[in-house]
Amino acid sequence: MVTFPEKGMSEEEVLDELEKRLSEDLTFDSGKILGSMCTYPHPLAQKIISLYMDRNLGDPGLHVGSRKIEEEAVQMLGNLLHLNKAYGNIVSGGTEANILAVRAFRNIADIENPELILPESAHFSFLKASEMLKVKLVWAELNKDYSVNVRDIESKITDNTIGIVGIAGTTGLGVVDDIPALSDLAQDYGLPLHVDAAFGGFVIPFAKALGYDLPDFDFKLKGVQSVTIDPHKMGMVPIPAGGIIFRKKRFIDAISIPAPYLAGGKVFQATITGTRPGANALAVWALLKHLGFEGYKRIVKEAMELSRWFAGQIRTLKGAYLIREPMLNIVSFGTKELEKVEKELKRRGWGISAHRGYIRIVMMPHVKKEHLEEFLKDLKEILKAV
Ligand SMILES: Cc1ncc(COP(=O)(O)O)c(C=O)c1O
């Protein structure tokens, strides 16, 4: 039984114990974490967190400067996504951002039995949204290339549909749906389209600038009403830092709740969390300012090139096969005896998981070629043995 401590330990003792206990954790700088969308935070962001960890964006009347900086971060993200004026927040992650989008669509539609149409490849955060908000999920089939089948989405539109979801960078394969076609469809039926670019939002704009052939996915497309874009994934901001960006004020108005008794005065909150970290929003602002488009382009260039190289290696490996050509910096592959291979890779300390019949490698900024070479060496050995 773990009990509440009677007497306090010294700071040193606490730190010692933590250091020992956390030796069980896999860390990003070990180069062993290949299956996560998180990464080692940028050093500047770490500095900002330690300087400003007391700032609470849940009470913006107290932390007026922080609120203005959050607003600027939202505007910069909006600008990256081709919006002149954005409405949104820096939130706890892609899950909260997706829930907020569903909440906005549901509240605006205001119908008895709301339904949301989304790809079978959608992230499980929509299951949480569905349960909490009492919105029925209507799943749309995928094409052979794992992008959503737009015709299937169309066939599922009813009077109860409150909106459509497209994904720009699926969790499993990094597939970018045909968002231009989804946008046209949404406009034809007068429905809002939410784009889950939690992962792709910090990849696609830069990859496009590097010459990669990827579809438009953002507010350039008139049907897109909201976008999830997560700074704590490829944005290199410390957890928690997600982003929800809306095209119009009415979406944020539809989810705003009065918070009357705050020390800084009454405000309206559109986020799920009340008290929320200001430092992470400041870190978003700081990294956008510090890295700029050019900085992120460099990070994405390395990640995309590494993905192509790694996909090439998998293609030549006996006993393994690519699930599809990578669109972004995610390479997923199947193997013979997948369960056994996964188990052995884990035993050798690799931070990967097999899901839906494949192993997913995410080329985050902490993943370097030498780590992948080590991994491939292990994988080859294991494939020979199984
Ligand atoms: C496409 C997509 N959307 C949403 C999420 C949820 O993000 P978070 O874990 O930050 O809540 C993820 C996480 O992997 C994701 O891949």
The ligand as a Gaussian input file, in Angstrom:
#p B3LYP/6-31G(d) Opt

LIG

0 1
 C       -3.984000      12.564000     -36.053000
 C       -4.000000      12.723000     -34.568000
 N       -4.959000      13.450000     -33.997000
 C       -5.018000      13.627000     -32.676000
 C       -4.086000      13.067000     -31.835000
 C       -4.185000      13.254000     -30.351000
 O       -3.184000      14.072000     -29.887000
 P       -2.788000      14.143000     -28.334000
 O       -2.191000      12.820000     -28.001000
 O       -1.848000      15.285000     -28.303000
 O       -4.028000      14.405000     -27.567000
 C       -3.046000      12.295000     -32.390000
 C       -2.037000      11.675000     -31.532000
 O       -1.247000      10.880000     -31.923000
 C       -3.015000      12.118000     -33.789000
 O       -2.067000      11.357000     -34.376000

